[in-house]
Amino acid sequence: MPAKLIGNGLRELDLFLTDLIVEAGRVDRHGAAAGHDPGIHPGRRIFSAAEAWRRTAPQLGLAPEGRARLRQMRAAQNRQCFGQLRGEGAEAAMQRDCADYARLAGDVLAAMRSRMG
């Protein structure tokens, strides 16, 4: 599979996790009233999971180390989207990135479950 295609797929995972984190923060702030809030406002959209994690992690009780891992993965995505896969471990690194996105999404959902009681 071409590096650009893989990198774009990882970028989509990053955007999905960004939206998940932002929505979790919104639900945490508004509670039952979150359904009346239109959600993500275009002028205030956050475009990276690392930034969403930085803003929302303390509020949700998420580990701050997640942000560092998200920043590493975003840098790798840029290399994979705009460059070539380099080294023997490149495919394994991308698999780890996918698994880490899943793990971090699970952390966000677990934080929401624990806060909702």
N, CA and C of each residue as an Amber inpcrd file, in Angstrom:
protein
   351
   0.8480000  -1.1710000   0.0000000   0.0000000   0.0000000   0.0000000
   0.9000000   1.2420000   0.0000000   0.5700000   2.2360000  -0.8030000
   1.3970000   3.4480000  -0.8550000   1.4170000   4.1910000   0.4810000
   2.5650000   4.7660000   0.7610000   2.7520000   5.4870000   2.0170000
   1.7420000   6.6230000   2.1660000   1.4460000   7.3040000   1.0650000
   0.5160000   8.4270000   1.1320000  -0.8640000   7.9530000   1.5710000
  -1.3120000   6.8240000   1.0680000  -2.6160000   6.2900000   1.4250000
  -2.6510000   5.8950000   2.9060000  -1.6050000   5.2650000   3.3830000
  -1.5240000   4.8650000   4.7850000  -1.4990000   6.0990000   5.6810000
  -0.6910000   7.0650000   5.3140000  -0.6150000   8.3000000   6.0980000
  -1.9490000   9.0130000   6.1570000  -2.6710000   9.0480000   5.0470000
  -3.9820000   9.6910000   5.0410000  -4.9700000   8.9300000   5.9240000
  -4.8650000   7.6020000   5.9300000  -5.7150000   6.8110000   6.8170000
  -5.4450000   7.1130000   8.2780000  -4.1650000   7.2450000   8.6300000
  -3.8150000   7.5940000  10.0150000  -4.3030000   9.0010000  10.3560000
  -4.2660000   9.8870000   9.3940000  -4.7720000  11.2460000   9.6250000
  -6.2770000  11.2190000   9.9090000  -6.9980000  10.3510000   9.2090000
  -8.4350000  10.2100000   9.4700000  -8.6810000   9.6950000  10.8820000
  -7.8490000   8.7590000  11.3450000  -7.9710000   8.2840000  12.7220000
  -7.7260000   9.4260000  13.7090000  -6.7730000  10.2800000  13.3920000
  -6.4770000  11.4260000  14.2460000  -7.6820000  12.3630000  14.3150000
  -8.3040000  12.6230000  13.1720000  -9.4740000  13.5040000  13.1510000
 -10.6510000  12.8800000  13.8970000 -10.8260000  11.5600000  13.7550000
 -11.8910000  10.8800000  14.4840000 -11.6710000  11.0130000  15.9940000
 -10.4450000  10.7580000  16.4370000 -10.1490000  10.8610000  17.8620000
 -10.3060000  12.3020000  18.3430000  -9.9370000  13.2630000  17.5150000
 -10.1270000  14.6760000  17.8570000 -11.5930000  14.9540000  18.1440000
 -12.4630000  14.5420000  17.2260000 -13.8950000  14.7790000  17.4090000
 -14.4380000  14.0410000  18.6330000 -13.9540000  12.8250000  18.8720000
 -14.3930000  12.0550000  20.0380000 -14.0220000  12.7780000  21.3380000
 -12.7990000  13.2830000  21.4080000 -12.3450000  13.9950000  22.6130000
 -13.1510000  15.2790000  22.8230000 -13.3530000  16.0340000  21.7440000
 -14.1040000  17.2920000  21.8460000 -15.5340000  17.0100000  22.3040000
 -16.1610000  15.9940000  21.7230000 -17.5270000  15.6590000  22.1090000
 -17.5930000  15.1710000  23.5550000 -16.6180000  14.3920000  23.9850000
 -16.5820000  13.9200000  25.3710000 -16.4840000  15.1040000  26.3230000
 -15.6710000  16.0820000  25.9850000 -15.5590000  17.2830000  26.8110000
 -16.8460000  18.0740000  26.8380000 -17.5110000  18.1510000  25.7060000
 -18.7810000  18.8800000  25.6200000 -19.8520000  18.1990000  26.4670000
 -19.9490000  16.8840000  26.3660000 -20.9320000  16.1490000  27.1590000
 -20.6100000  16.2810000  28.6460000 -19.3210000  16.2460000  28.9780000
 -18.9330000  16.3860000  30.3790000 -19.3260000  17.7590000  30.9190000
 -19.1570000  18.8050000  30.1200000 -19.4960000  20.1650000  30.5590000
 -20.9990000  20.3900000  30.6600000 -21.7430000  19.9090000  29.6500000
 -23.1640000  20.2310000  29.5560000 -24.0840000  19.1680000  30.1430000
 -23.5810000  17.9690000  30.3520000 -24.4200000  16.8910000  30.8750000
 -25.5830000  16.6040000  29.9540000 -26.7690000  16.4950000  30.5180000
 -27.9660000  16.1700000  29.7380000 -28.2850000  17.2650000  28.7170000
 -27.8560000  18.4920000  28.9700000 -28.1330000  19.5960000  28.0510000
 -27.2680000  19.5480000  26.7970000 -26.3180000  18.6180000  26.7250000
 -25.4260000  18.5370000  25.5570000 -26.1980000  18.2900000  24.2700000
 -27.3360000  17.6260000  24.3760000 -28.1490000  17.3750000  23.1850000
 -28.7120000  18.6380000  22.5680000 -28.8150000  19.7010000  23.3470000
 -29.3470000  20.9740000  22.8390000 -28.2590000  21.8580000  22.2430000
 -26.9960000  21.5050000  22.4870000 -25.8510000  22.2530000  21.9570000
 -25.5180000  21.6610000  20.5830000 -25.3100000  22.4870000  19.5550000
 -25.0380000  21.9330000  18.2270000 -23.6950000  21.2230000  18.1030000
 -22.8700000  21.2320000  19.1280000 -21.6080000  20.4880000  19.0680000
 -20.4590000  21.3290000  18.5810000 -19.7190000  20.8020000  17.6080000
 -18.5030000  21.4580000  17.1140000 -18.8870000  22.6960000  16.3100000
 -18.3340000  23.8090000  16.7010000 -18.5840000  25.0670000  16.0070000
 -17.4510000  25.3100000  15.0210000 -17.7690000  25.5500000  13.7430000
 -16.7190000  25.6450000  12.7170000 -15.5910000  26.6180000  13.0300000
 -15.8990000  27.7270000  13.6450000 -14.8700000  28.7150000  13.9460000
 -13.9200000  28.2890000  15.0460000 -14.3260000  27.2960000  15.8240000
 -13.5100000  26.8540000  16.9470000 -13.0560000  25.4060000  16.7900000
 -13.0910000  24.8760000  15.6020000 -12.7510000  23.4690000  15.3630000
 -11.2860000  23.2190000  15.7070000 -11.0190000  22.1190000  16.3720000
  -9.6650000  21.6920000  16.7110000  -9.2650000  20.6450000  15.6820000
  -8.0820000  20.7690000  15.1100000  -7.6850000  19.8980000  14.0080000
  -6.6140000  18.8790000  14.3670000  -6.3680000  18.6490000  15.6380000
  -5.4040000  17.6110000  15.9990000  -5.7970000  17.0000000  17.3290000
  -5.6700000  15.6830000  17.4030000  -6.0230000  14.9720000  18.6230000
  -5.1110000  15.3980000  19.7730000  -3.8590000  15.7080000  19.4670000
  -2.9290000  16.1390000  20.5190000  -3.4120000  17.4400000  21.1620000
  -3.9040000  18.3640000  20.3600000  -4.4070000  19.6340000  20.9000000
  -5.7060000  19.4110000  21.6670000  -6.5860000  18.5740000  21.1450000
  -7.8250000  18.2670000  21.8600000  -7.5080000  17.5960000  23.1940000
  -6.5130000  16.7050000  23.1830000  -6.1130000  16.0150000  24.4190000
  -5.5800000  17.0330000  25.4290000  -4.7510000  17.9750000  24.9620000
  -4.1830000  18.9870000  25.8480000  -5.2930000  19.7970000  26.5180000
  -6.2920000  20.1670000  25.7520000  -7.3610000  21.0080000  26.2830000
  -8.3290000  20.2500000  27.1920000  -8.5510000  18.9760000  26.9190000
  -9.6370000  18.2490000  27.5730000  -9.1740000  17.2120000  28.5810000
  -7.9370000  16.7420000  28.4780000  -7.4590000  15.6610000  29.3500000
  -7.6280000  15.9550000  30.8360000  -7.2690000  17.1410000  31.3240000
  -7.4330000  17.3960000  32.7630000  -8.9020000  17.3300000  33.1950000
  -9.7750000  17.8570000  32.3790000 -11.2090000  17.8740000  32.6780000
 -11.7630000  16.4540000  32.7670000 -11.3060000  15.5570000  31.8820000
 -11.8250000  14.1850000  31.8580000 -11.0200000  13.2260000  32.7200000
  -9.8910000  13.6750000  33.2360000  -9.0510000  12.8040000  34.0440000
  -8.2060000  11.8470000  33.2150000  -7.8580000  12.2660000  32.0000000
  -7.0230000  11.4410000  31.1160000  -5.5450000  11.6640000  31.4230000
  -4.7570000  10.6400000  31.1960000  -3.3140000  10.7300000  31.4590000
  -2.6670000  11.7170000  30.4910000  -1.8530000  12.6360000  30.9940000
  -1.2100000  13.6230000  30.1210000  -0.2240000  13.0030000  29.1320000
   0.2460000  11.7870000  29.3900000   1.1970000  11.1370000  28.4820000
   0.5750000  10.8640000  27.1160000  -0.7410000  10.7890000  27.0580000
  -1.4110000  10.5490000  25.7800000  -1.0960000  11.6230000  24.7590000
  -0.9640000  12.8540000  25.2100000  -0.6740000  13.9590000  24.2900000
   0.6730000  13.7750000  23.6150000   1.6790000  13.3560000  24.3760000
   3.0110000  13.1540000  23.7920000   2.9600000  12.0770000  22.7200000
   2.2470000  11.0000000  22.9800000   2.1380000   9.9220000  21.9920000
   1.3890000  10.4110000  20.7610000   0.3450000  11.1930000  20.9440000
  -0.4010000  11.7290000  19.8050000   0.4690000  12.6590000  18.9590000
   1.3090000  13.4430000  19.5940000   2.2160000  14.3230000  18.8360000
   3.2070000  13.5010000  18.0190000   3.7150000  12.4170000  18.6090000
   4.6330000  11.5380000  17.8720000   3.9350000  10.9230000  16.6620000
   2.7070000  10.4760000  16.8630000   1.9850000   9.8490000  15.7650000
   1.6650000  10.8510000  14.6610000   1.3470000  12.0800000  15.0410000
   1.0410000  13.0930000  14.0250000   2.2840000  13.4010000  13.1880000
   3.4300000  13.4680000  13.8290000   4.6740000  13.6990000  13.0870000
   4.9440000  12.5420000  12.1310000   4.6870000  11.3200000  12.5790000
   4.8810000  10.1580000  11.7170000   3.9140000  10.1980000  10.5390000
   2.6870000  10.6410000  10.7800000   1.7110000  10.7380000   9.6910000
   2.2000000  11.6940000   8.6200000   2.7480000  12.8220000   9.0490000
   3.2470000  13.7890000   8.0710000   4.3630000  13.1880000   7.2340000
   5.2390000  12.4250000   7.8610000   6.2990000  11.7710000   7.0900000
   5.7150000  10.7340000   6.1340000   4.6960000  10.0130000   6.5780000
   4.1230000   8.9680000   5.7450000   3.2650000   9.5350000   4.6280000
   2.6230000  10.6710000   4.8650000   1.7960000  11.2830000   3.8210000
   2.6440000  11.9460000   2.7510000   3.7030000  12.5900000   3.1670000
   4.4620000  13.4130000   2.2330000   5.8170000  12.8160000   1.8660000
   6.1410000  11.7010000   2.4520000   7.4270000  11.0750000   2.1660000
   7.2500000   9.6130000   1.8310000   8.2460000   8.8370000   2.1250000
   8.2070000   7.4080000   1.8650000   8.4350000   6.6670000   3.1620000
   7.9560000   5.4260000   3.1720000   8.2430000   4.5730000   4.3150000
   9.7300000   4.2900000   4.3260000  10.3320000   4.4460000   5.4830000
  11.7700000   4.2360000   5.5790000  12.0600000   3.2160000   6.6610000
  12.9430000   2.3120000   6.3780000  13.3740000   1.3460000   7.3770000
  12.5180000   0.0970000   7.4040000  13.0750000  -0.9120000   8.0000000
  12.3840000  -2.1940000   8.0520000  11.1800000  -2.1750000   8.9840000
  11.1930000  -1.3470000   9.9870000  10.1180000  -1.3440000  10.9740000
   8.9760000  -0.3940000  10.6670000   8.9340000   0.1700000   9.4590000
   7.9190000   1.1840000   9.1440000   6.5060000   0.6250000   9.2170000
   6.2810000  -0.5590000   8.6470000   4.9370000  -1.1230000   8.6740000
   4.5130000  -1.4470000  10.1070000   5.4160000  -1.9890000  10.8990000
   5.1070000  -2.3060000  12.2930000   4.7940000  -1.0310000  13.0730000
   5.5110000   0.0480000  12.7780000   5.2580000   1.3240000  13.4600000
   3.8570000   1.8240000  13.1410000   3.4280000   1.6780000  11.8970000
   2.0780000   2.1140000  11.5280000   1.0240000   1.2560000  12.2150000
   1.2800000  -0.0280000  12.3540000   0.3360000  -0.8970000  13.0640000
   0.2300000  -0.4810000  14.5350000   1.3640000  -0.1410000  15.1280000
   1.3450000   0.3390000  16.5200000   0.5590000   1.6400000  16.6320000
   0.7290000   2.5230000  15.6470000  -0.0190000   3.7830000  15.6550000
  -1.5220000   3.5160000  15.6230000  -1.9590000   2.6180000  14.7630000
  -3.3870000   2.2790000  14.6950000  -3.8720000   1.7310000  16.0320000
  -3.0900000   0.8430000  16.6210000  -3.4630000   0.2620000  17.9150000
  -3.4970000   1.3330000  18.9960000  -2.5630000   2.2720000  18.9530000
  -2.5440000   3.3370000  19.9600000  -3.7420000   4.2700000  19.8150000
  -4.1740000   4.5510000  18.5700000  -5.3840000   5.3520000  18.3880000
  -6.5740000   4.6420000  19.0150000  -6.6720000   3.3360000  18.8040000
  -7.7720000   2.5630000  19.3880000  -7.6990000   2.5860000  20.9120000
  -6.5040000   2.4220000  21.4520000  -6.3350000   2.4280000  22.9070000
  -6.7150000   3.7830000  23.5010000  -6.2520000   4.8610000  22.8740000
  -6.5520000   6.2000000  23.3830000  -8.0450000   6.5150000  23.2710000
  -8.6860000   6.0690000  22.1870000 -10.1420000   6.2470000  22.0700000
 -10.8370000   5.4850000  23.1900000 -10.3460000   4.2880000  23.4960000
 -10.8960000   3.5130000  24.6070000 -10.7220000   4.2320000  25.9320000
  -9.5850000   4.9030000  26.1050000  -9.3480000   5.6780000  27.3320000
 -10.3720000   6.8050000  27.4760000 -10.6720000   7.4750000  26.3580000
 -11.6500000   8.5690000  26.3870000 -13.0230000   8.0180000  26.7560000
 -13.4090000   6.9160000  26.1250000 -14.7190000   6.3340000  26.4160000
 -14.8000000   5.8410000  27.8620000 -13.7280000   5.2410000  28.3600000
 -13.7070000   4.7770000  29.7510000 -13.8180000   5.9560000  30.7170000
 -13.1530000   7.0570000  30.4000000 -13.2470000   8.2540000  31.2500000
 -14.6750000   8.7770000  31.2750000 -15.3280000   8.7520000  30.1410000
 -16.7180000   9.2150000  30.0830000 -17.6230000   8.2820000  30.8870000
 -17.4210000   6.9840000  30.7410000 -18.2520000   6.0280000  31.4960000
 -18.0850000   6.2370000  33.0080000 -16.8600000   6.4450000  33.4380000
 -16.6220000   6.6070000  34.8760000 -17.2160000   7.9130000  35.3980000
 -17.2430000   8.9390000  34.5770000 -17.7870000  10.2300000  35.0050000
 -19.3130000  10.2270000  34.9850000 -19.8860000   9.4000000  34.1160000
 -21.3400000   9.3450000  34.0160000 -21.9340000   8.4820000  35.1290000
 -21.0690000   7.7250000  35.8130000 -21.5110000   6.9610000  36.9650000
 -21.9430000   5.6210000  36.5780000
